[in-house]
Amino acid sequence: MEHPIYILGLGNMGKYVAYALGRSHARNLPPTRLIFHRRGLLDGWIAADRRIRYSTEFDERGRTIGYPPAIRFGVELPVLGVIDPRQEHIKYLIVATKAHLTRAALTPIKHRLSRDSNIIFLQNGMGVMDEVSHAIFPDPATRPTYWAGICHAGVYSTSRFSSVHAGQGPLILGIAGDSSTSSALRYDQHPLMRLRSANGGMLNVQVMEPDAILRHQLAKLVVNSIINPLSVRCNCKNGRVLEDPGARRLYDKLLMEAGAIVRALLPQGALDEDFSDTALDALVKRVARQTANNISSMLQDIQAGRRTEVRYINGYLALHGRRLGLPHRTHVGAVSFIRKIESDPSVS
Ligand code: KPL
C-alpha cells in the first residue's frame, strides 16, 4: 500500500494543498488523509459534509475573473480523507497549523513519526522547526527529515472548510538543513515530488536545494514582516498597504531593519543582489501587487479573533536583531502592536 500523505491543520494553506491533493486522489498521487488535532474540527468537518470548498479568482488562463469571488467557479470535493484510527506510521506529513500551534498539534502523533518520516512545514514565519526539534525530536539521529514549504499563493478562508485562491504564486519546496542533507538526485526520485502533478500542477511546486530554501524563507520572512502587520494597521487588503501614507513611513523602517537582519542570517558568502534593500523593496511591492486582493493571514487572524503568527515573523527578526546587535525596534513595535490587538481588538 502507498504511504498516504497526511495533512495536519486545515487553515488557508492546509485547505489549498488538501484540495489540490484530493482532486488528484484517484490518479497518480498517494491517498490523502486529514488529521484533525482538535475534536471541534472533526465535528465541523462532519457538519460540513466532509468537503473542502474551493474557489478561485482566476480562470484557467490566469486571468482574474472578478472580485468578490464567484463561488460558482468553485468545485466541491467529495470525501477527502478520514481520521486514521489505525495509528499507522506516518511517512509523509504536511504541517499547516498556525506556527504557534505546531508543537501541541504534533505531540499526540509523535510516536507515529520516525527518522524515515518527512515533515513539510507549510507555515509563515521562522523558528518552528527549531522549536519542534527541541521539544519533540531532541535526538538528531531519530529526527524526521524536515522540509520547508513556502507558499506564495494568496489564499483566504470564507469558512472553516472553504477557501478562495486570490493571488497566484508558486509553492517552493525543499529539504531544510545544510546542503549535505540532500542532492538534486534525491529530490528527483523523492515520492513527494509527485506533489508537482497535484491537480494538474495547481500548486506550481518549485523544488530548491537547502541553501536556496533558506534564502527563500528569509525573503518570505521580510515580505510577511512588512505586508502582514501593515495590513492590520490599515485594516486593508494587501494592495492598499502600499498606498496608505501612515503605513509608508513604517514600511521603510521595517524594510531597513529586516534587510540588515536577514543579510546577517544568510549562509556565509551567500550575500548577493537579491538581498539588497532595493531588491527586497521590489520584492515586497511585487508580492503586495500580486496578492492585492488578498487579506493577509495576519489580518484574517485578527478578524477571526485568533492569535497571529507575529511572534514567528517580526518576533523572529527582533530576536535575531537583538542577538546580532542590529536595529530591530520597529519589529519589536510591530510585535507589541499586534499582540495588543490580539488581546484587545478595540486597540486597532
Ligand atoms: O503570505 C502572505 C500572508 O498573508 O501571510 C502574503 C504573501 C502576504 C499573502 O497574503
Boltz pocket constraint, residues with backbone or C-beta under 6 A from the ligand:
constraints:
  - pocket:
      binder: B
      contacts: [[A, 124], [A, 151], [A, 152], [A, 153], [A, 154], [A, 155], [A, 223], [A, 224], [A, 227], [A, 228], [A, 238], [A, 287], [A, 291], [A, 294], [A, 295], [A, 296], [A, 297], [A, 298]]
      max_distance: 6.0
